[in-house]
Amino acid sequence: MDQLLRQEKSETWRVWVTFCSRQQPELDEKIVAWSKQLGLARLPISVFEDDRGPPAYRLPREEGFVVVVFAAERKIVASRVYAAKEFRSEVIKPLTQEVRQFLESRRAAKPGSK
């Protein structure tokens, strides 16, 4: 996903990942190290300090989530929620394709785009 975002220079739409956990202080350090190890440059990753997630996300009442958010013009247009145990390589490929389609659709809708 970071590679896709590196190609996209828009300031009006975004994609980010939020981990939801009560262990936010411990995870912050691990996630920073992980993002540096992966060389992430454009994909924001954060930890929300409650395993129920931000109220606006309206997550199910289970614990441990990874949330991928798609936003345009400062408005959330879509999100994908994965139980932490489900967030494996099998979901990464279709998720990456969905991010690619999201960015391409936004680029096509932009005035003056090709």
BELUR-V31703 format. One record per run of one state. SS is the DSSP state (@ for helix, = for strand, . for the rest). FROM is the first residue (numbers start at 1). TO is the last residue. Records with the same first field share a line. If there is no record, write none. Layout:
SS->FROM-TO + FROM-TO
This chain:
.->1-1 + 8-12 + 21-23 + 39-43 + 49-54 + 58-64 + 73-74 + 87-88 + 110-114
@->2-7 + 24-38 + 55-57 + 84-86 + 89-109
=->13-20 + 44-48 + 65-72 + 75-83
